């Protein structure tokens, strides 16, 4: 018997979605709604290998999801068979430490946490409310990006601030991309034929947003993102770690407000700030053309990543596996080679031929005698969300 689950990932002006049969774990349908609240809104829906495209202006998420329901009812699959709706929720703060069935109290909790994720939580709330309005007779579940990292020990999540100030405003490290880190680390255990709780792992989620985690015998003990998704690694448009005094300095020398500094670090920094491009395909092309800025950008990216890997090796003591995932981690052969070659003295031995293989399948790219196994594992956050949703309503 099929168990279709609708999975929604709502951004400020978009909705990405999939319908996954939780019984077979097959993708039944998928699509994206873009430019919500703008002129020229679009909906692209794929079912049975066929793509159906629509252009219709949506004033808000309610209108967009209402049209999505109409499209699904027209071209399939049967929406009446959906057993639950799973929603990606970026920031659960200290309030939500696990996947949670949505009710009015949960929605209010998400509102209360919006100051911690002003770019992410509000559109997520809009999506939840809109989906509950058009699909009121099935349970709705919130899956939190931060939940996987709720196991961080106090010494990892505590910032060296005034303790009362930190407690008053819930200032601490939370971590993000938790759904991906959870899925990939469990997949690694499956690939290696090992018990999840027997492994020490480092997972590198490298995409436009990037983060890294240390997982000690199945328990997340460190991660690079912090109070917000800005901290940690160099990203497509985000700076990652910078001197905290930079905000005040730019305020003095440029006359910028806090909001302007925040926008600079989130939207115009990272790889884009270093070389003018955030897409690695463009960066690789620029390197082939001899662009010095692009070459430096990659070195800065790798340097930061290696620094985190080195510290996580110390925290874990012994590393059984290191895994690359997400768009850049899965596809950038040269970056993986650059990083693992630097780690070779520490027991990370790359198989160059295996690393050069392009595939959408999980694979080991280290040599058989490598003390630490190096893997590439495509992430599947939607499948992880579907599993979490079914578990929450069971």
N, C-alpha and C positions, 0 to 999 in steps of 0.2 A: 504494500500500500504506500503510495507516494505521500511525502510530507513537504509540500512546497513552502518555503520561507521567503518573504520579501525583505530584502536588506537595503536600507537607505543610508546614504552618506551625503548629508546636506551641507553645502557651503553657502556663503553669503548670497551668491547669485546662481547657484547650480545645485543639481541633485544627481548624483551617480547612484545607480541601483542595479541589483541582480535579484532574480528569483532562482533559488537553489533548492533542489529536491534533497532534503536532509536525509532521506532514506538511502538514495544512491549517490548523493553528493555531486550530481550532475547539474550544470548550469542550464536552466530551462529557458531563461530570458535575461536580457541585460540591456542597459541603455544609459543615456545621460540627457538631462534637461539643462540648457544653458541660457544665460542672459535673462534670468528672472528679474523682473523689475525694470528691464530695459526694452528698448525697441528691438524687434528682430529676434525674439525668443525662439529657441528651437528645441525639439524633442526628437531624439533618435532612439528607436526601439528595435532590438533584434530578437527574433524568436524563430525557431526552426531553420536557422541559417539565413533568414531573410531580414533585411533592414528596412524599417518603415520610418520615414522622416516627415516631420511636421514643422511648420512655422506658424506660430500663434503667440501673440504677446501675452505674458503672464504678469499680472501686477504684483503677485506675491506667491509664496510657496503653496498656499491653499489652492489657488487657481491652477498652478502647475501640476500638483498632485491630483487634483480633480480631473484634469485632462489626461494624465497618465492612466488613471483608472478607466476612463472612457476608451482610451486606446487599447489597453489590455483586454477589456471586455469585447472590443471589436475584432482584434487580430490574435488574441491569446497571449499567454495561457489562461486557463480558467481561474479568475481571481477568487472565485468562491471557494476554491480548494485550499487557499493559503491558510496555514495553521497559525502563523504568527508574523509579526513585523519586527525586525531587528534594526535598531538605530545606532549608528556610530556617534558616540558622545566623547568629545575630546578631553574635557577636564572634569574629573570627578572629585578633585580636591581630597580632603580627608573624610568627606561625607560618604562617598561611594567607593568602596574597596573591592567590589565584585560586580558582575553583571546583575542587573536589577530589573524586575518587572515594573513598568511605568504606571504610576498613578499621579494624582494631583500633588501629593507631597514630594514626589520625585521631581516633577516639573518645577515646583517652587525651589527645591534644592539646587537645581541647575541654574535657575535665575539668580539665586544667592551666590553662586560660584562664577557668575559671568565676569566679574571684575578680574578674575584670574586668567580668563581666556576670552577677552572682548571680541576677538575676530572669529572665534570658533563656536562658543557656546550659544550665543543668541540665534544664529541661523539654525543650529541644531534643534533648539527649542521650537522654533517656527516649524521645522520639518516634523517634529513629533506631534505638535498640536494639529497641524494640517492632516497628517496621516491618520491620527485618531479620529478626526472629523469624517474623513472619507471611508475609513475602515474601522468602524466603531465596535464591531462584534468579534474581533480577534485580539489576543493579548499583544501588547507592544513591550519591547524589551530594550533597555539601554545598555550598550557595550562600551565600556570606558577605556580610552587609550591609556589612562594612568593606572588602571587596576593591577596590571601585571607587576608594576613596580611598587605596589603597596607593601611588599615584603622587604624593602630596603631597610637596613639597620639604622638606628638613630645617628651613628657616626657618619653615615653616608648621606642621609637626607637633611641633616641639620646645618644651617648656615650660621656663621659666627657673627650674629647680630644680637642686639639687646633681646633677651629671651621673652620679655613681656610684649615687646613690639612684634616679634615674630609670631607669638601665640595669638595676639589680637587680630592679625591680618592673615593668619595661616600661611606664613612665609616659610617655605621649605622646598627641597627638591621633590618633584613628583615624577618626572620622566614621562615620555610619550612614545608613540609607535608600539605600545605594549602588545596590541593584538598581533602585530607582525612578529615581534620578538618571541612571543609565546608560541605561535604557530611554527616558526622556523626551527626553534630549539627542540620542539617535540618531534618535528620531522627528521631532524638530525639523528635523534635517538633511534627512530624507526629505521633510517638508512643504515646505521651502524649496527643494528641488532642489539642495542644496549638498553638497559633500563634507564629511563630519564633521570632518575635520582642518583644514578651512578656516575653521571658525567659532569665535568666542569667545562663550560662553554663560553666563548665570546662570539656574539652575533653582531655583524656590521650591517645595519640597514642604511644603504647608501642610495639615496634618490635626490630629488630636488630638495627635500628635507632629509636630514641625515642624523642618525644616532647610533650608538653602540652600547651594548650591554654585557655585563658579566653575570653568569648564571652558575651558582655553586650548588651542585647536586640537585638541580631542579628548582632552585630558589634564586630569584633575581636579587643581587646584592649591590650592584652599581649600574649606573647608566649616565649618559652624557648630557641629556636635556635636563632642565631644572624646574624652576618655578613656572617657566614658560618654555615653548619650543625654540626659543632663540639661543639658548645656551648650548655649548659643546662644540661639535664639529663644524667646519666650514661647510656651507650649504649653497644651493643655487643662488639665492638672493639674500640669505641671512648670514650675518657675520660669524655666528658662533661666539666662542669666548673672546671677550675683549676686556681691557682694564675697566672696572666699574667707574673709575673716575672720568672716563671718556664722555659720559653724559654731561657732567658739569663743565668739562673743558670745552666741548662744542657749544654749550650754552654761552660761555664767556667769549670765545673767539669768533663764533658765527652768529651769535644772538638767537640761536634756535631754542624753541620751546621743547619740553620733554616729549611732546607728541611728535615733533619734527625729528628729533634724534631717534625716537623709537621707529618711525617710518624709515629713516635712513638705514638703520641696522637690520630691519626686517625685509625691506623691499628693494634696496639699491646697493646692498653690500655682498658679501660672499664672493662667489666666482664672478658674478655680474660686475661687482665693484672692482675686482682685481683685473679683469681682462675685457670687460664689455659684453661677455656672453655667459649665460647660465646653462645652456644646453651642451652636454658633453660632445655631441656630434660636431657642433660648431667649434668647440674648444680643440678637439682632435684635428679638425681641418686647419685651424689657425696654427697649431703646432707644426703640422706638415709644411705650412707655408713659412715657418721660421719665426713666428710671432713670439717675442721675448716675454710679453705679459702673460700669454697663455701658458708658456712653459713654467713661469714662476707660480702661476695660480695652481697648477697641478702639484708642484713641489710643496706649496703651502698647505694644500688639501691633504696630501700624503703625510706631511710632517705632523699635522695636528692629529690625524688618525693614528699614526704610529705612537704618538705620545700617550694617547688613551689606551691603546693595546698594551703598551709596556706597563702602564700602571695597573691594568687589570690582570696581567700575568702575575704581578706581585700580590695583588689581593687574593687571587685564586690559588696561588702556589704552584699548581699543576694545571695545564690546559689540555684537555682531550681533543677539543675540536674548535676551530675558528671558521665561521661561515659568512659568506658574502651574499647579500640579498638586496631586493628592490632594484629599480631600473639601472642604476649605475653599477651597483655591486654585481648584478647578474650578467651585465653585458660588456663591461669595460675590461677587456683582457689586459691591456697595458697597465692599468692602475693596480689590478690584482698582482701582477708580476712585480711591479715596483715595490709594493708593500711587503709581499711575502719574501722577496729576495733580501730585504733589510732584516727580516726576522729569522733568516736561515741559521745564524749562530745560536739561536734559542730553541732550535728543534722544529722549525717549520720548513719543510723541504718540498718545494713546488715541482710538479711534473709539468714541464713546459708544454708538451703535446696535449695533455689533458686540459690544461688551462686554455689552450687555443681553440678548443672545440666550442662551437656556438650551438647552444641547445636550450630548449625551454624546460628540459628535464633536470631534476636534482642530480648532482654528480660530485664525485670526489676528484679533486685536482691536485692532490699531493701524491708523492711517491709512496709505495707500499711500506718503505722503511722509515717514513717520517714519524717522529715521536708524537707530533700533533697532526691530526687529520685536518686538511683544509678542504672545504666544500663550497659549492655554489648551490643554493637552494632557492628557487623562485618563491616569493612570498605569496600567500593567498589569504588576505585579510577577510575577504567576503566569506570564504569557507569557514574560517575560524569563527566569524560572527554567527554564521548559521549554526554551528555546533554549540556555541555559547547560548544562542537564543533557545534552541530546543532543550538544552540542559536546564535553563532557567524556568521554562514552563512545564517541565516534566513533573 
